[in-house]
Amino acid sequence: MSDKVKQSRFPASLFWTVFGMLLLTAGVNVGLILLSLKCFWPAIITVHLILFYWIIISALIVLYVRHKIHKTYEIPLQEISKATEKVSQGNFTIQIPTINPPEKYDYLDIMILDLNKMIKDLNGIETLKTDFISNVSHELKTPLAVMQNYATMLQAPDLDEKSRLEYAKAVSSNCRRLTALVTNILKLNKLENQQIYPKVAHYDIGEYLRESILTFEDAWSEKNLELEADIADGIMVTTDGELLSLVWNNFISNAIKFTPEGGRILIKLEEVENEGGEKKIKISVKDSGCGMNPQTKKRVFEKFFQGDTSHATQGNGLGLALAARVAAICGGKIGVESQEGKGSEFYFTF
């Protein structure tokens, strides 16, 4: 804050202003004395005149100082008080105007700017919280409604065996979806509140990635997808493998979900260099699916956002939000390259 405000132990402009005022008032005082001598006024009149003059000067100084204090401090502090009262009542749209232009900001201006930023941040947090609660409520309500409907139908006395198994499977499927949603919400909450800390270990990241790929074998085989793995050998890292697996597991899961039957997925692990020559590890998952438009690409890492609603029943929109948070905790960078109709490539570098 201090670097935004120019400080001076001896403000020259204020000194010359005060000096000029004192010089002027003293000059008028001397002038009155000389005038009384020239006009041969009685001493009592001269004394009363000078006393009256200084009473007027003192009153003007008091009024001026009072006006400056009121304008410079009292009015802004009253505005701040009103704003904080509104914020305490839940109004996060209020913004307080600064007193001076940017080139003349003082500490009170900086305080107002910081307060405005805090209120703006609170407004964003409140919006996120409202959206989060709304989305959670919706995501919980949908599987619960489905489970309730199928549970009611299962109670029919004349239900045949085939329908009974179908309804029971639907109940079980939505139960798993509900469990996954709650699990992801709890994980995301712990990650955002730094209640999960990386467990550092030294290992071959390629082996971890291969094991994760094998867990999805049934899923890609069922859709007859061509899966190619280009995984460099011997890349050793010191980080949390369990946490990182959340990142690429989400990448692979989404690639399988959004790639049409008979499509292709490429999973790649490599060492790359940035412009400064620094080596980084890059894990990418590229698919031949539907791709994303620019609007979807911009929001894909937001909580509960699902760009392709036709696949909404296969997820809850929390996977990539989890992956993004894990990437931040592990000091990495997550991103996506995508074109509508040409597939997507999600990547993670660290």
C-alpha positions in Angstrom: 0.0 0.0 0.0 2.8 2.4 1.0 4.3 2.4 -2.5 1.1 3.7 -4.0 1.1 6.9 -1.8 3.7 9.6 -2.0 5.0 10.4 1.4 6.9 13.5 2.7 8.0 14.4 6.2 8.1 18.1 5.2 5.5 18.9 2.4 6.8 22.0 0.8 3.5 23.1 -0.8 1.8 23.0 2.7 4.7 25.0 4.2 4.5 27.8 1.6 0.7 27.9 1.9 0.9 28.4 5.7 3.7 30.8 5.4 1.8 32.9 2.9 -1.3 33.0 5.0 0.6 34.0 8.1 2.5 36.7 6.2 -0.8 38.1 4.8 -2.6 38.2 8.1 0.5 39.7 9.9 0.8 42.3 7.1 -2.9 43.3 7.5 -2.3 43.5 11.3 0.7 45.8 10.8 -1.4 47.8 8.3 -4.2 48.4 10.8 -1.7 49.6 13.4 -0.1 52.0 10.9 -3.5 53.2 9.8 -4.5 53.9 13.5 -1.3 55.9 14.0 -1.8 57.9 10.9 -5.4 58.7 11.7 -4.7 59.4 15.4 -7.3 56.9 16.6 -7.6 56.4 20.4 -5.6 53.5 21.7 -8.8 51.7 22.9 -10.2 51.8 19.4 -7.0 50.4 17.9 -6.8 47.6 20.4 -10.5 46.6 19.8 -10.1 46.8 16.1 -7.0 44.6 16.1 -8.7 42.2 18.5 -11.8 42.0 16.3 -9.6 41.4 13.3 -8.0 38.4 14.9 -11.3 37.1 16.1 -12.5 37.1 12.4 -9.2 35.5 11.2 -9.5 32.8 13.9 -13.1 32.1 13.0 -12.3 31.8 9.3 -9.4 29.5 10.0 -11.6 27.3 12.2 -14.3 27.2 9.5 -11.7 26.4 6.8 -10.2 23.6 8.9 -13.6 22.2 9.8 -14.7 22.3 6.2 -11.5 20.4 5.1 -11.9 17.8 7.8 -15.5 17.3 6.9 -14.8 17.0 3.2 -11.6 15.0 3.4 -12.3 12.6 6.2 -15.9 12.8 7.6 -17.8 12.4 4.3 -15.6 9.5 3.0 -15.8 7.8 6.5 -19.5 8.2 6.5 -19.7 6.6 3.0 -17.5 3.8 4.2 -19.7 3.3 7.2 -22.8 3.2 5.0 -21.2 0.8 2.6 -20.0 -1.6 5.3 -23.5 -1.6 6.8 -25.0 -2.6 3.4 -22.3 -5.3 3.0 -23.2 -6.7 6.4 -26.8 -6.9 5.2 -25.7 -8.9 2.1 -25.4 -6.2 -0.5 -22.1 -6.9 -2.3 -22.7 -4.5 -5.3 -21.9 -1.3 -3.5 -18.7 0.6 -4.6 -17.3 3.7 -2.9 -15.9 6.6 -5.0 -12.3 7.7 -4.1 -11.7 11.3 -2.8 -8.8 12.3 -5.1 -7.8 11.5 -8.7 -5.3 8.6 -9.1 -2.2 10.8 -9.2 -3.1 12.3 -5.8 -4.2 9.2 -3.9 -3.7 9.3 -0.1 -4.0 6.5 2.4 -7.8 7.0 2.6 -8.1 6.6 -1.1 -6.0 3.4 -1.0 -8.2 2.1 1.9 -11.3 2.8 -0.2 -9.8 1.0 -3.2 -8.9 -2.0 -1.0 -12.4 -2.0 0.5 -14.0 -1.9 -3.0 -11.8 -4.8 -4.1 -12.8 -6.8 -1.0 -16.5 -6.1 -1.6 -16.1 -7.2 -5.3 -14.4 -10.4 -4.2 -17.2 -11.1 -1.7 -19.7 -10.6 -4.5 -17.9 -13.1 -6.6 -17.7 -15.6 -3.7 -21.4 -15.1 -2.9 -22.3 -15.7 -6.6 -20.2 -18.8 -6.7 -21.7 -20.1 -3.4 -25.2 -19.5 -4.7 -24.4 -21.2 -8.0 -22.7 -24.1 -6.2 -25.7 -24.7 -3.9 -28.1 -24.4 -6.9 -26.1 -26.9 -8.9 -25.6 -29.3 -6.0 -29.3 -29.2 -5.3 -30.1 -30.0 -8.9 -27.5 -32.7 -9.2 -28.8 -34.4 -6.0 -32.4 -34.0 -6.9 -32.1 -35.7 -10.3 -30.8 -39.2 -9.3 -32.9 -39.1 -6.1 -36.1 -38.6 -8.3 -35.0 -41.4 -10.6 -34.4 -43.8 -7.7 -37.7 -42.9 -6.2 -39.6 -43.6 -9.4 -37.9 -46.9 -10.0 -38.3 -47.9 -6.4 -42.0 -47.3 -6.6 -42.3 -49.3 -9.8 -40.4 -52.2 -8.2 -43.2 -52.5 -5.6 -45.7 -53.5 -8.3 -47.0 -57.0 -7.5 -47.3 -58.1 -11.1 -43.8 -57.0 -12.2 -41.9 -59.5 -14.4 -38.4 -60.6 -13.7 -36.9 -58.7 -16.7 -38.4 -55.4 -15.6 -37.4 -55.9 -12.0 -33.8 -56.4 -13.0 -33.9 -53.4 -15.3 -35.4 -51.2 -12.6 -33.0 -52.4 -9.9 -30.1 -51.7 -12.3 -31.3 -48.2 -12.8 -31.6 -47.6 -9.0 -28.1 -49.0 -8.5 -26.6 -46.9 -11.3 -28.1 -43.7 -9.9 -27.0 -44.6 -6.4 -23.4 -44.9 -7.7 -23.8 -41.5 -9.5 -25.0 -40.0 -6.2 -22.1 -41.5 -4.3 -19.6 -40.2 -6.8 -21.2 -36.7 -6.6 -20.9 -36.6 -2.8 -17.4 -38.0 -2.9 -16.3 -35.4 -5.5 -17.9 -32.5 -3.5 -16.0 -33.6 -0.4 -12.7 -34.0 -2.2 -13.1 -30.6 -3.9 -14.0 -29.0 -0.5 -10.9 -30.5 1.1 -8.7 -29.5 -1.8 -10.0 -25.9 -1.8 -9.5 -25.6 1.9 -6.0 -27.1 1.7 -7.0 -30.1 3.9 -5.4 -32.5 1.5 -1.6 -32.1 1.2 0.7 -33.8 -1.3 2.4 -37.0 -0.1 5.8 -36.6 -1.7 7.4 -39.8 -3.1 10.0 -40.6 -5.8 8.7 -42.9 -8.5 8.4 -43.6 -12.3 5.5 -41.5 -13.4 5.1 -43.6 -16.6 4.3 -46.7 -14.5 1.6 -44.8 -12.6 0.1 -43.6 -15.9 0.1 -47.1 -17.5 -1.7 -48.5 -14.5 -4.4 -45.8 -14.7 -4.9 -46.5 -18.5 -5.5 -50.2 -17.8 -8.3 -49.4 -15.4 -10.2 -47.9 -18.3 -9.7 -51.0 -20.6 -13.3 -52.2 -20.4 -14.7 -48.7 -21.1 -12.7 -48.1 -24.3 -13.1 -51.7 -25.5 -16.9 -51.4 -25.1 -16.9 -48.4 -27.5 -14.4 -50.0 -29.8 -12.0 -47.1 -29.5 -8.4 -47.2 -30.8 -6.2 -46.2 -27.8 -2.6 -45.3 -28.4 -0.1 -44.7 -25.6 3.1 -42.9 -26.2 4.7 -43.0 -22.8 8.4 -42.1 -22.3 10.3 -44.5 -20.1 12.4 -43.6 -17.1 10.8 -40.2 -16.2 11.3 -40.0 -12.4 9.4 -37.5 -10.4 9.1 -36.5 -6.7 5.4 -35.7 -6.1 2.1 -37.2 -5.1 1.1 -39.9 -7.5 -2.3 -40.5 -6.0 -3.3 -36.8 -6.4 -1.9 -36.6 -9.9 -3.8 -39.6 -11.0 -7.0 -37.6 -10.4 -5.8 -35.3 -13.2 -5.1 -37.9 -15.9 -8.0 -40.1 -14.8 -10.4 -37.3 -15.5 -8.7 -36.6 -18.9 -9.0 -40.3 -19.9 -12.6 -40.6 -18.6 -13.7 -37.5 -20.6 -11.9 -38.6 -23.7 -13.7 -42.0 -23.6 -17.0 -40.3 -22.8 -16.9 -37.8 -25.7 -15.2 -39.9 -28.4 -17.8 -41.6 -30.7 -17.6 -45.4 -31.2 -14.6 -46.4 -33.3 -12.8 -43.2 -32.5 -9.2 -42.6 -31.5 -7.5 -41.5 -28.2 -3.8 -40.7 -27.8 -2.2 -40.6 -24.4 1.2 -39.1 -24.2 3.9 -38.6 -21.6 7.0 -36.6 -22.6 9.6 -34.2 -21.4 9.4 -30.7 -23.0 11.3 -27.5 -22.7 9.8 -24.0 -22.4 11.2 -20.9 -24.0 13.6 -20.4 -21.1 15.1 -23.9 -21.6 13.5 -25.2 -18.4 12.5 -28.9 -18.6 8.9 -29.8 -17.8 6.9 -33.0 -17.8 3.8 -33.0 -20.0 0.9 -35.5 -19.9 -1.7 -35.1 -22.6 -4.8 -36.9 -23.7 -6.1 -36.2 -27.2 -9.4 -37.5 -28.6 -11.2 -37.5 -31.9 -14.5 -36.5 -30.2 -16.9 -33.6 -30.7 -14.5 -30.9 -29.6 -15.6 -27.6 -28.0 -16.6 -24.1 -29.1 -14.7 -21.1 -27.6 -17.3 -20.5 -24.9 -17.3 -24.0 -23.7 -13.5 -24.1 -23.7 -13.4 -21.0 -21.6 -15.6 -22.5 -18.9 -14.7 -26.2 -19.0 -12.8 -26.1 -15.7 -15.6 -24.5 -13.7 -17.5 -26.5 -11.1 -20.7 -28.2 -12.4 -20.2 -26.9 -16.0 -21.1 -29.4 -18.6 -20.8 -28.2 -22.2 -22.3 -31.2 -23.8 -25.6 -31.8 -22.0 -26.2 -35.0 -23.9 -23.6 -36.7 -21.6 -24.9 -35.0 -18.4 -26.1 -38.3 -17.0 -22.5 -39.7 -17.2 -20.9 -37.1 -14.9 -21.5 -34.2 -12.5 -19.3 -31.5 -13.9 -16.8 -31.7 -11.0 -14.1 -33.9 -12.5 -12.1 -31.1 -14.3 -12.6 -28.7 -11.4 -10.9 -31.3 -9.2 -8.2 -31.8 -11.8 -7.5 -28.0 -12.0 -7.3 -27.7 -8.2 -4.9 -30.7 -8.0 -2.7 -29.1 -10.7 -2.5 -25.9 -8.7 -1.6 -27.7 -5.4 1.1 -29.7 -7.2 2.6 -26.6 -8.8 1.5 -27.6 -12.3 -0.5 -26.1 -15.2 -3.6 -27.6 -16.7 -5.1 -26.6 -20.1 -7.0 -27.6 -23.2 -6.7 -27.2 -26.9 -9.9 -27.9 -28.8 -11.8 -27.2 -32.0 -15.4 -27.9 -32.5 -15.9 -31.1 -34.5 -12.1 -31.9 -34.4 -11.6 -33.3 -30.9 -9.9 -32.0 -27.8 -6.5 -32.3 -26.2 -6.2 -31.8 -22.4 -2.7 -31.4 -21.0 -1.0 -31.1 -17.7 2.6 -29.8 -17.3 4.7 -29.6 -14.1 
